[in-house]
Amino acid sequence: MQVEKVLENLGFSPNEIKVYLTLTDHGSNKAGKISKLAKIDRSSCYNSLKTLTEKGLISYVIIGKVKWFQATGPRRLLDYVKEQEQEVKDILPELQGRHKANKAEGQVSLFKGIKGIKTIFLDIIRTGEDNYVFGSEGQLSERMPEFVQQFNRMKKEKGIKTKMIIRKGREELDESNAQHHFLDVKGSPAVTNIYGDKIAIIIWTDEPEGILIENASAAKAYKSYFEIMWS
């Protein structure tokens, strides 16, 4: 993955990325020079220098009344991420309380893109319930090969079991440790996961989409249909 993309995922603005990488590549410099090297205007450069300093990712020294800026060691990024994680952990109890207080029965959520699909699979882990799947064509392994290894490891750690009904004549790659039954059906881009009180329908188009239904009655009905097909 490109450095710029990772920094963007961490929440850095385009100008912050340019300034940070300029200092990383060229070493200590004055603001004017950084602005030229990063190819951004001085005002944007000064704003980025200020926010990056507040994040502890750059520092400066004053030589002859002039500030010389420099990037801190790259491992400071790890410390920054850990600090962000701790801040989220600190507010998590309150957020969970608010979330439960406003949660409605029968809630439906739509997720888009690879990150959205990852959110659904991580929810399966958080729920900790066994997963019942039908319609898989191995899309998870094809589209998210690194994540599928992490997902299967977390499932094993949580003791989550999986039953899968898949198309006759194919080998399932996503869940090598799952129980499988086979049906003579046509392939489909839509995969259904039933776990706990939830149903997740993942549609593996060019930009995958996930529909998450949180309804105990619906999940119970889907699981009954699954068991009929399984037997």
GROMACS elastic network, one bead per residue, 0.5 to 0.9 nm:
[ bonds ]
;  ai    aj funct       b0    kb
    1     4     6  0.85259   500
    1     5     6  0.68780   500
    1     6     6  0.69763   500
    2     5     6  0.53016   500
    2     6     6  0.65023   500
    2     7     6  0.88377   500
    3     6     6  0.52588   500
    3     7     6  0.62822   500
    3     8     6  0.85950   500
    4     7     6  0.52105   500
    4     8     6  0.61067   500
    4     9     6  0.86435   500
    4    14     6  0.85544   500
    4    17     6  0.66895   500
    4    18     6  0.85787   500
    4    21     6  0.86456   500
    5     9     6  0.61658   500
    5    10     6  0.86754   500
    6     9     6  0.50199   500
    6    10     6  0.63405   500
    6    11     6  0.89350   500
    7    11     6  0.66567   500
    7    12     6  0.57165   500
    7    13     6  0.84479   500
    7    17     6  0.67644   500
    8    11     6  0.52283   500
    8    12     6  0.50182   500
    8    13     6  0.66147   500
    8    14     6  0.73345   500
    8    17     6  0.75457   500
    9    12     6  0.73123   500
   10    81     6  0.78478   500
   12    15     6  0.81089   500
   12    16     6  0.59123   500
   12    17     6  0.62231   500
   13    16     6  0.51217   500
   13    17     6  0.62757   500
   13    18     6  0.87568   500
   13    48     6  0.84216   500
   14    17     6  0.51895   500
   14    18     6  0.63499   500
   14    19     6  0.88137   500
   15    18     6  0.50288   500
   15    19     6  0.61640   500
   15    20     6  0.84699   500
   15    38     6  0.81979   500
   15    40     6  0.73765   500
   15    44     6  0.69990   500
   15    45     6  0.71208   500
   15    47     6  0.88661   500
   15    48     6  0.63506   500
   16    19     6  0.51936   500
   16    20     6  0.59354   500
   16    21     6  0.84404   500
   16    44     6  0.89040   500
   16    45     6  0.80242   500
   16    47     6  0.85688   500
   16    48     6  0.50201   500
   16    49     6  0.74799   500
   16    51     6  0.79029   500
   16    52     6  0.69321   500
   17    20     6  0.51851   500
   17    21     6  0.60155   500
   17    22     6  0.83464   500
   17    48     6  0.86723   500
   18    21     6  0.53745   500
   18    22     6  0.59776   500
   18    23     6  0.86867   500
   18    37     6  0.88881   500
   18    38     6  0.54919   500
   18    39     6  0.82221   500
   18    40     6  0.83448   500
   19    22     6  0.50512   500
   19    23     6  0.62862   500
   19    24     6  0.85647   500
   19    34     6  0.68276   500
   19    35     6  0.76869   500
   19    37     6  0.85254   500
   19    38     6  0.59176   500
   19    40     6  0.87708   500
   19    45     6  0.69308   500
   19    48     6  0.68695   500
   19    49     6  0.72000   500
   19    52     6  0.87250   500
   20    23     6  0.53426   500
   20    24     6  0.61716   500
   20    25     6  0.86730   500
   20    48     6  0.85596   500
   20    49     6  0.83101   500
   20    52     6  0.76488   500
   20    57     6  0.78652   500
   20    58     6  0.76022   500
   20    70     6  0.87443   500
   20    71     6  0.66576   500
   21    25     6  0.59273   500
   21    26     6  0.83327   500
   21    38     6  0.83533   500
   21    71     6  0.84181   500
   22    25     6  0.51642   500
   22    26     6  0.58338   500
   22    27     6  0.76859   500
   22    34     6  0.67904   500
   22    37     6  0.66608   500
   22    38     6  0.59814   500
   22    71     6  0.89055   500
   23    26     6  0.52249   500
   23    28     6  0.63635   500
   23    29     6  0.72526   500
   23    34     6  0.73532   500
   23    58     6  0.83859   500
   23    69     6  0.76019   500
   23    70     6  0.57808   500
   23    71     6  0.55282   500
   24    27     6  0.57629   500
   24    28     6  0.85649   500
   24    70     6  0.76259   500
   24    71     6  0.57517   500
   24    72     6  0.83671   500
   24    73     6  0.87013   500
   24    74     6  0.84557   500
   26    29     6  0.77176   500
   26    34     6  0.88919   500
   26    37     6  0.87716   500
   27    69     6  0.82761   500
   27    70     6  0.59760   500
   27    71     6  0.72140   500
   28    60     6  0.83637   500
   28    68     6  0.60409   500
   28    69     6  0.53343   500
   28    71     6  0.75250   500
   29    32     6  0.82612   500
   29    33     6  0.63560   500
   29    34     6  0.62613   500
   29    67     6  0.83611   500
   29    68     6  0.51750   500
   29    69     6  0.54570   500
   29    70     6  0.67626   500
   30    33     6  0.54600   500
   30    34     6  0.62183   500
   30    35     6  0.87045   500
   30    66     6  0.75331   500
   30    67     6  0.62290   500
   30    69     6  0.61680   500
   31    34     6  0.50169   500
   31    35     6  0.61082   500
   31    36     6  0.87814   500
   31    42     6  0.76005   500
   31    45     6  0.71591   500
   31    46     6  0.69709   500
   31    49     6  0.81169   500
   31    67     6  0.75781   500
   31    68     6  0.73177   500
   31    69     6  0.72653   500
   32    35     6  0.51189   500
   32    36     6  0.65179   500
   32    37     6  0.88119   500
   32    42     6  0.66951   500
   32    45     6  0.83566   500
   33    36     6  0.51765   500
   33    37     6  0.61805   500
   33    38     6  0.84890   500
   34    37     6  0.51197   500
   34    38     6  0.58828   500
   34    39     6  0.82194   500
   34    40     6  0.86868   500
   34    42     6  0.87438   500
   34    45     6  0.74601   500
   34    69     6  0.87545   500
   35    38     6  0.52479   500
   35    39     6  0.58509   500
   35    40     6  0.54120   500
   35    41     6  0.60935   500
   35    42     6  0.56385   500
   35    43     6  0.88529   500
   35    44     6  0.83163   500
   35    45     6  0.56166   500
   35    46     6  0.83812   500
   36    40     6  0.66630   500
   36    41     6  0.78074   500
   36    42     6  0.83772   500
   37    40     6  0.81035   500
   38    41     6  0.88247   500
   38    45     6  0.82648   500
   40    43     6  0.84191   500
   40    44     6  0.65867   500
   40    45     6  0.64177   500
   41    44     6  0.55586   500
   41    45     6  0.62129   500
   41    46     6  0.88139   500
   42    46     6  0.60777   500
   42    47     6  0.85848   500
   43    46     6  0.52517   500
   43    47     6  0.63130   500
   43    48     6  0.87055   500
   44    47     6  0.51287   500
   44    48     6  0.61837   500
   44    49     6  0.85930   500
   45    48     6  0.51551   500
   45    49     6  0.61112   500
   45    50     6  0.86047   500
   46    49     6  0.50360   500
   46    50     6  0.61638   500
   46    51     6  0.87863   500
   47    50     6  0.51331   500
   47    51     6  0.63707   500
   47    52     6  0.86265   500
   48    51     6  0.52073   500
   48    52     6  0.59614   500
   48    53     6  0.83457   500
   49    52     6  0.52284   500
   49    53     6  0.60011   500
   49    54     6  0.86037   500
   49    58     6  0.76080   500
   49    59     6  0.89655   500
   49    69     6  0.81392   500
   50    53     6  0.51919   500
   50    54     6  0.63060   500
   50    55     6  0.87992   500
   51    54     6  0.50031   500
   51    55     6  0.62794   500
   51    56     6  0.87119   500
   51    57     6  0.89778   500
   52    56     6  0.63074   500
   52    57     6  0.54254   500
   52    58     6  0.58463   500
   52    59     6  0.84761   500
   53    56     6  0.50047   500
   53    57     6  0.58786   500
   53    59     6  0.58781   500
   53    60     6  0.83441   500
   54    57     6  0.76973   500
   54    58     6  0.83126   500
   55    58     6  0.78025   500
   55    80     6  0.73077   500
   56    59     6  0.70413   500
   56    72     6  0.75571   500
   56    76     6  0.77536   500
   56    77     6  0.89739   500
   56    80     6  0.78071   500
   57    70     6  0.88216   500
   57    71     6  0.60622   500
   57    72     6  0.53809   500
   57    73     6  0.79325   500
   57    74     6  0.83147   500
   57    76     6  0.65963   500
   57    77     6  0.71683   500
   57    80     6  0.81240   500
   58    69     6  0.68256   500
   58    70     6  0.55263   500
   58    72     6  0.50747   500
   58    73     6  0.87012   500
   59    68     6  0.84360   500
   59    69     6  0.57554   500
   59    70     6  0.55232   500
   59    71     6  0.63483   500
   59    72     6  0.66132   500
   60    67     6  0.61107   500
   60    68     6  0.52632   500
   60    70     6  0.59714   500
   60    71     6  0.86088   500
   61    66     6  0.81265   500
   61    67     6  0.56510   500
   61    68     6  0.53655   500
   61    69     6  0.67158   500
   61    70     6  0.84861   500
   62    65     6  0.56769   500
   62    66     6  0.52545   500
   62    68     6  0.61895   500
   62    69     6  0.88846   500
   63    66     6  0.52629   500
   63    67     6  0.64318   500
   63    68     6  0.71422   500
   64    67     6  0.83763   500
   71    74     6  0.80444   500
   72    75     6  0.82831   500
   72    76     6  0.66232   500
   72    77     6  0.89196   500
   73    76     6  0.56626   500
   73    77     6  0.80774   500
   74    77     6  0.57648   500
   74    78     6  0.79566   500
   75    78     6  0.54053   500
   75    79     6  0.69502   500
   75    80     6  0.88803   500
   76    79     6  0.50437   500
   76    80     6  0.61662   500
   76    81     6  0.87052   500
   77    81     6  0.62407   500
   77    82     6  0.86620   500
   78    81     6  0.51380   500
   78    82     6  0.62342   500
   78    83     6  0.86325   500
   79    82     6  0.50783   500
   79    83     6  0.61749   500
   79    84     6  0.86951   500
   80    83     6  0.51313   500
   80    84     6  0.63536   500
   80    85     6  0.87057   500
   81    84     6  0.50860   500
   81    85     6  0.61987   500
   81    86     6  0.86942   500
   82    86     6  0.61516   500
   82    87     6  0.86314   500
   83    86     6  0.51117   500
   83    87     6  0.62685   500
   83    88     6  0.87413   500
   84    87     6  0.51527   500
   84    88     6  0.63790   500
   84    89     6  0.87273   500
   85    88     6  0.51887   500
   85    89     6  0.62435   500
   85    90     6  0.87241   500
   86    90     6  0.61743   500
   86    91     6  0.88960   500
   87    90     6  0.50996   500
   87    91     6  0.66715   500
   87    92     6  0.86729   500
   88    91     6  0.54035   500
   88    92     6  0.59463   500
   89    92     6  0.50089   500
   89    93     6  0.77720   500
   90    93     6  0.73204   500
   90    94     6  0.85729   500
   91    94     6  0.56008   500
   91    95     6  0.63015   500
   91    96     6  0.87408   500
   92    95     6  0.50366   500
   92    96     6  0.59771   500
   92    97     6  0.85174   500
   93    96     6  0.51711   500
   93    97     6  0.62312   500
   93    98     6  0.87269   500
   94    97     6  0.51147   500
   94    98     6  0.62835   500
   94    99     6  0.85946   500
   95    98     6  0.50896   500
   95    99     6  0.60054   500
   95   100     6  0.86427   500
   96   100     6  0.61979   500
   96   101     6  0.85148   500
   97   100     6  0.53752   500
   97   101     6  0.61707   500
   97   102     6  0.88418   500
   98   101     6  0.50693   500
   98   102     6  0.63683   500
   98   103     6  0.85651   500
   99   102     6  0.55065   500
   99   103     6  0.60250   500
  100   103     6  0.51460   500
  100   104     6  0.86051   500
  101   104     6  0.87135   500
  103   107     6  0.75651   500
  104   107     6  0.57730   500
  104   214     6  0.88311   500
  105   214     6  0.68944   500
  105   215     6  0.59810   500
  105   216     6  0.81969   500
  106   213     6  0.66537   500
  106   214     6  0.53327   500
  106   216     6  0.79837   500
  106   217     6  0.89159   500
  106   218     6  0.84822   500
  107   212     6  0.81345   500
  107   213     6  0.59746   500
  107   214     6  0.52233   500
  107   215     6  0.69069   500
  108   211     6  0.69750   500
  108   212     6  0.56203   500
  108   214     6  0.63249   500
  108   215     6  0.86391   500
  109   210     6  0.80925   500
  109   211     6  0.58020   500
  109   212     6  0.50985   500
  109   213     6  0.66240   500
  109   214     6  0.84460   500
  110   116     6  0.84302   500
  110   209     6  0.71585   500
  110   210     6  0.57273   500
  110   212     6  0.64112   500
  111   114     6  0.89670   500
  111   115     6  0.83268   500
  111   117     6  0.65052   500
  111   119     6  0.81073   500
  111   120     6  0.80800   500
  111   208     6  0.84254   500
  111   209     6  0.55797   500
  111   211     6  0.64118   500
  111   212     6  0.79257   500
  112   115     6  0.73693   500
  112   116     6  0.50061   500
  112   117     6  0.68457   500
  112   207     6  0.69583   500
  112   208     6  0.60209   500
  112   210     6  0.63662   500
  112   211     6  0.89887   500
  113   116     6  0.52701   500
  113   117     6  0.63908   500
  113   118     6  0.87277   500
  113   206     6  0.87441   500
  113   207     6  0.52457   500
  113   208     6  0.51073   500
  113   209     6  0.61319   500
  113   210     6  0.84554   500
  114   117     6  0.51412   500
  114   118     6  0.61645   500
  114   119     6  0.86954   500
  114   143     6  0.82511   500
  114   144     6  0.78738   500
  114   207     6  0.74734   500
  114   208     6  0.65540   500
  114   209     6  0.82768   500
  115   118     6  0.50110   500
  115   119     6  0.63089   500
  115   120     6  0.89788   500
  116   119     6  0.50786   500
  116   120     6  0.67588   500
  116   208     6  0.83784   500
  116   209     6  0.74560   500
  116   210     6  0.71942   500
  117   120     6  0.52492   500
  117   121     6  0.66162   500
  117   122     6  0.87908   500
  117   202     6  0.74258   500
  117   208     6  0.72371   500
  117   209     6  0.68848   500
  117   210     6  0.60624   500
  118   121     6  0.51952   500
  118   122     6  0.61552   500
  118   123     6  0.85404   500
  118   144     6  0.88038   500
  118   147     6  0.80546   500
  119   122     6  0.51634   500
  119   123     6  0.61807   500
  119   124     6  0.88553   500
  120   124     6  0.65313   500
  120   125     6  0.89705   500
  120   200     6  0.73810   500
  120   202     6  0.89462   500
  120   210     6  0.75435   500
  120   211     6  0.89694   500
  120   212     6  0.76321   500
  121   124     6  0.50784   500
  121   125     6  0.66944   500
  121   126     6  0.88682   500
  121   151     6  0.73952   500
  122   125     6  0.50290   500
  122   126     6  0.62557   500
  122   127     6  0.86197   500
  122   151     6  0.75937   500
  123   127     6  0.59799   500
  123   128     6  0.84839   500
  124   127     6  0.51883   500
  124   128     6  0.62973   500
  124   129     6  0.70707   500
  124   130     6  0.84375   500
  124   131     6  0.76376   500
  124   155     6  0.86022   500
  124   160     6  0.88967   500
  124   195     6  0.69416   500
  124   196     6  0.86173   500
  125   128     6  0.51821   500
  125   129     6  0.77468   500
  125   151     6  0.79137   500
  125   154     6  0.68596   500
  125   155     6  0.63222   500
  125   158     6  0.72721   500
  125   160     6  0.78190   500
  126   129     6  0.84768   500
  126   158     6  0.89144   500
  127   130     6  0.88942   500
  127   195     6  0.78519   500
  127   196     6  0.70199   500
  128   131     6  0.89473   500
  128   155     6  0.80735   500
  128   158     6  0.63604   500
  128   159     6  0.76947   500
  128   160     6  0.61395   500
  128   195     6  0.84751   500
  128   196     6  0.81308   500
  129   158     6  0.89422   500
  129   159     6  0.86862   500
  129   160     6  0.60763   500
  129   161     6  0.79123   500
  129   195     6  0.56656   500
  129   196     6  0.54115   500
  130   159     6  0.83474   500
  130   160     6  0.50003   500
  130   162     6  0.58622   500
  130   163     6  0.81676   500
  130   194     6  0.82744   500
  130   195     6  0.58591   500
  130   196     6  0.73002   500
  131   160     6  0.72167   500
  131   161     6  0.63486   500
  131   163     6  0.65361   500
  131   164     6  0.84463   500
  131   193     6  0.63667   500
  131   194     6  0.56439   500
  131   196     6  0.79559   500
  132   161     6  0.85895   500
  132   162     6  0.58130   500
  132   164     6  0.60452   500
  132   165     6  0.82830   500
  132   192     6  0.80113   500
  132   193     6  0.55931   500
  132   195     6  0.64955   500
  132   223     6  0.74394   500
  132   226     6  0.74624   500
  133   136     6  0.72141   500
  133   162     6  0.74013   500
  133   163     6  0.61833   500
  133   165     6  0.62861   500
  133   166     6  0.83108   500
  133   191     6  0.71513   500
  133   192     6  0.55530   500
  133   194     6  0.64500   500
  133   195     6  0.89773   500
  133   226     6  0.82570   500
  134   163     6  0.85077   500
  134   164     6  0.56145   500
  134   166     6  0.59215   500
  134   167     6  0.88218   500
  134   190     6  0.89421   500
  134   191     6  0.60294   500
  134   192     6  0.55045   500
  134   193     6  0.69690   500
  134   226     6  0.79552   500
  135   164     6  0.83138   500
  135   165     6  0.68302   500
  135   166     6  0.57085   500
  135   167     6  0.72482   500
  135   187     6  0.70660   500
  135   188     6  0.63981   500
  135   189     6  0.77499   500
  135   190     6  0.63705   500
  135   192     6  0.64529   500
  136   139     6  0.69547   500
  136   140     6  0.84925   500
  136   164     6  0.79686   500
  136   165     6  0.78729   500
  136   166     6  0.60724   500
  136   167     6  0.79701   500
  136   172     6  0.77881   500
  136   174     6  0.83158   500
  136   187     6  0.81679   500
  136   188     6  0.77784   500
  136   189     6  0.78862   500
  136   190     6  0.74983   500
  136   191     6  0.52259   500
  136   192     6  0.78226   500
  137   140     6  0.83431   500
  137   166     6  0.74511   500
  137   167     6  0.77755   500
  137   170     6  0.80846   500
  137   171     6  0.86984   500
  137   172     6  0.71486   500
  137   173     6  0.84472   500
  137   174     6  0.85834   500
  137   187     6  0.68941   500
  137   188     6  0.73980   500
  137   189     6  0.75193   500
  137   190     6  0.89208   500
  137   191     6  0.80459   500
  138   141     6  0.56608   500
  138   142     6  0.64826   500
  138   143     6  0.88450   500
  138   171     6  0.83587   500
  138   172     6  0.59740   500
  138   173     6  0.55211   500
  138   174     6  0.54412   500
  138   175     6  0.85515   500
  139   142     6  0.50047   500
  139   143     6  0.59123   500
  139   144     6  0.79954   500
  139   173     6  0.87249   500
  139   174     6  0.76315   500
  139   189     6  0.81622   500
  139   191     6  0.89865   500
  139   204     6  0.68949   500
  140   143     6  0.53854   500
  140   144     6  0.54325   500
  140   145     6  0.69789   500
  140   147     6  0.84565   500
  140   148     6  0.66256   500
  140   173     6  0.84646   500
  140   174     6  0.60530   500
  140   204     6  0.86783   500
  141   144     6  0.54129   500
  141   146     6  0.80140   500
  141   147     6  0.81898   500
  141   148     6  0.59891   500
  141   149     6  0.86114   500
  141   173     6  0.64308   500
  141   174     6  0.53358   500
  142   145     6  0.59202   500
  142   173     6  0.88284   500
  142   174     6  0.86696   500
  143   204     6  0.88882   500
  144   147     6  0.54146   500
  144   148     6  0.61874   500
  145   148     6  0.54234   500
  145   149     6  0.69983   500
  145   174     6  0.89159   500
  146   149     6  0.57458   500
  146   150     6  0.69255   500
  147   150     6  0.50683   500
  147   151     6  0.60293   500
  147   152     6  0.86295   500
  148   152     6  0.61117   500
  148   153     6  0.85141   500
  148   174     6  0.67583   500
  148   175     6  0.86352   500
  149   152     6  0.52966   500
  149   153     6  0.62129   500
  149   154     6  0.87031   500
  149   174     6  0.87413   500
  150   153     6  0.51353   500
  150   154     6  0.62117   500
  150   155     6  0.85993   500
  151   154     6  0.52063   500
  151   155     6  0.61409   500
  151   156     6  0.86754   500
  152   155     6  0.50030   500
  152   156     6  0.62302   500
  152   157     6  0.86812   500
  152   174     6  0.84219   500
  152   175     6  0.73366   500
  152   176     6  0.89111   500
  152   177     6  0.85220   500
  153   156     6  0.51786   500
  153   157     6  0.63010   500
  153   158     6  0.87690   500
  154   158     6  0.61808   500
  154   159     6  0.84916   500
  154   160     6  0.85801   500
  155   158     6  0.51746   500
  155   159     6  0.59920   500
  155   160     6  0.50774   500
  155   161     6  0.74973   500
  156   159     6  0.50072   500
  156   160     6  0.61949   500
  156   161     6  0.79366   500
  157   160     6  0.78442   500
  161   177     6  0.86531   500
  161   178     6  0.68960   500
  161   179     6  0.83925   500
  162   175     6  0.78010   500
  162   177     6  0.80202   500
  162   178     6  0.50088   500
  162   179     6  0.63780   500
  162   180     6  0.86823   500
  163   178     6  0.57618   500
  163   180     6  0.60382   500
  163   181     6  0.79925   500
  163   230     6  0.87284   500
  164   172     6  0.89213   500
  164   175     6  0.83289   500
  164   178     6  0.68220   500
  164   179     6  0.61301   500
  164   181     6  0.63521   500
  164   182     6  0.83686   500
  164   230     6  0.84784   500
  165   179     6  0.86126   500
  165   180     6  0.58543   500
  165   182     6  0.55621   500
  165   183     6  0.69340   500
  165   226     6  0.83356   500
  165   229     6  0.78847   500
  165   230     6  0.68156   500
  166   169     6  0.88467   500
  166   170     6  0.77216   500
  166   171     6  0.86394   500
  166   172     6  0.76733   500
  166   180     6  0.71407   500
  166   181     6  0.64826   500
  166   182     6  0.50701   500
  166   183     6  0.62535   500
  166   184     6  0.86042   500
  166   185     6  0.83047   500
  166   187     6  0.87857   500
  167   170     6  0.62459   500
  167   171     6  0.87539   500
  167   181     6  0.86459   500
  167   182     6  0.55675   500
  167   183     6  0.53034   500
  167   184     6  0.59176   500
  167   185     6  0.56889   500
  167   186     6  0.68988   500
  167   187     6  0.67233   500
  168   171     6  0.86082   500
  168   181     6  0.84968   500
  168   183     6  0.52374   500
  168   184     6  0.52188   500
  168   185     6  0.71735   500
  169   182     6  0.80546   500
  169   184     6  0.83938   500
  170   182     6  0.88719   500
  171   176     6  0.88765   500
  172   175     6  0.63115   500
  172   176     6  0.65023   500
  172   180     6  0.84109   500
  173   176     6  0.57804   500
  174   177     6  0.89724   500
  174   178     6  0.89918   500
  175   178     6  0.52893   500
  175   179     6  0.85169   500
  176   179     6  0.84580   500
  180   230     6  0.89122   500
  181   229     6  0.89262   500
  181   230     6  0.64574   500
  181   231     6  0.86912   500
  182   185     6  0.88195   500
  182   230     6  0.84285   500
  183   229     6  0.84013   500
  183   230     6  0.89681   500
  187   190     6  0.87993   500
  188   191     6  0.75435   500
  188   203     6  0.87447   500
  188   204     6  0.88521   500
  189   202     6  0.80000   500
  189   203     6  0.54829   500
  189   204     6  0.50671   500
  189   205     6  0.67909   500
  190   201     6  0.65708   500
  190   202     6  0.55463   500
  190   204     6  0.63129   500
  190   205     6  0.87420   500
  191   200     6  0.81211   500
  191   201     6  0.56399   500
  191   202     6  0.51423   500
  191   203     6  0.64295   500
  191   204     6  0.79691   500
  192   199     6  0.70276   500
  192   200     6  0.57592   500
  192   202     6  0.63877   500
  192   203     6  0.88497   500
  193   198     6  0.82129   500
  193   199     6  0.57376   500
  193   201     6  0.63181   500
  193   202     6  0.80338   500
  194   197     6  0.78338   500
  194   198     6  0.59592   500
  194   200     6  0.64337   500
  194   201     6  0.87340   500
  194   219     6  0.64841   500
  194   220     6  0.88156   500
  194   222     6  0.71981   500
  194   223     6  0.66898   500
  194   226     6  0.88797   500
  195   198     6  0.54261   500
  195   199     6  0.65079   500
  195   200     6  0.82390   500
  195   219     6  0.75228   500
  195   223     6  0.85930   500
  196   199     6  0.82898   500
  196   216     6  0.77477   500
  196   219     6  0.73149   500
  196   220     6  0.86152   500
  197   213     6  0.84583   500
  197   214     6  0.59603   500
  197   215     6  0.56551   500
  197   217     6  0.76608   500
  197   218     6  0.78548   500
  197   219     6  0.53148   500
  197   220     6  0.73135   500
  198   212     6  0.69207   500
  198   213     6  0.55658   500
  198   215     6  0.60347   500
  198   216     6  0.68102   500
  198   218     6  0.79683   500
  198   219     6  0.55552   500
  198   220     6  0.89174   500
  199   211     6  0.80357   500
  199   212     6  0.57937   500
  199   213     6  0.50865   500
  199   214     6  0.66224   500
  199   215     6  0.78931   500
  199   218     6  0.78528   500
  199   219     6  0.58825   500
  199   222     6  0.79162   500
  200   210     6  0.66742   500
  200   211     6  0.56213   500
  200   213     6  0.63050   500
  200   214     6  0.87164   500
  201   209     6  0.83474   500
  201   210     6  0.56271   500
  201   211     6  0.51231   500
  201   212     6  0.65032   500
  201   213     6  0.83631   500
  202   208     6  0.72057   500
  202   209     6  0.58688   500
  202   211     6  0.64133   500
  202   212     6  0.85328   500
  203   207     6  0.88184   500
  203   208     6  0.56176   500
  203   209     6  0.52392   500
  203   210     6  0.61378   500
  203   211     6  0.83251   500
  204   207     6  0.72237   500
  204   209     6  0.67264   500
  204   210     6  0.85677   500
  205   209     6  0.73455   500
  213   218     6  0.82778   500
  213   219     6  0.82795   500
  214   218     6  0.81611   500
  214   219     6  0.77925   500
  215   218     6  0.53864   500
  215   219     6  0.61075   500
  215   220     6  0.85926   500
  216   219     6  0.51617   500
  216   220     6  0.61043   500
  216   221     6  0.86620   500
  217   220     6  0.51277   500
  217   221     6  0.62626   500
  217   222     6  0.86909   500
  218   221     6  0.50916   500
  218   222     6  0.61515   500
  218   223     6  0.85531   500
  219   222     6  0.50862   500
  219   223     6  0.60780   500
  219   224     6  0.85943   500
  220   223     6  0.51335   500
  220   224     6  0.62658   500
  220   225     6  0.88285   500
  221   224     6  0.50754   500
  221   225     6  0.64160   500
  221   226     6  0.86408   500
  222   225     6  0.51341   500
  222   226     6  0.61536   500
  222   227     6  0.87229   500
  223   227     6  0.61863   500
  223   228     6  0.86732   500
  224   227     6  0.51705   500
  224   228     6  0.63835   500
  224   229     6  0.88217   500
  225   228     6  0.51303   500
  225   229     6  0.63724   500
  225   230     6  0.85597   500
  226   229     6  0.51773   500
  226   230     6  0.59987   500
  226   231     6  0.86718   500
  227   231     6  0.61583   500
  228   231     6  0.53626   500
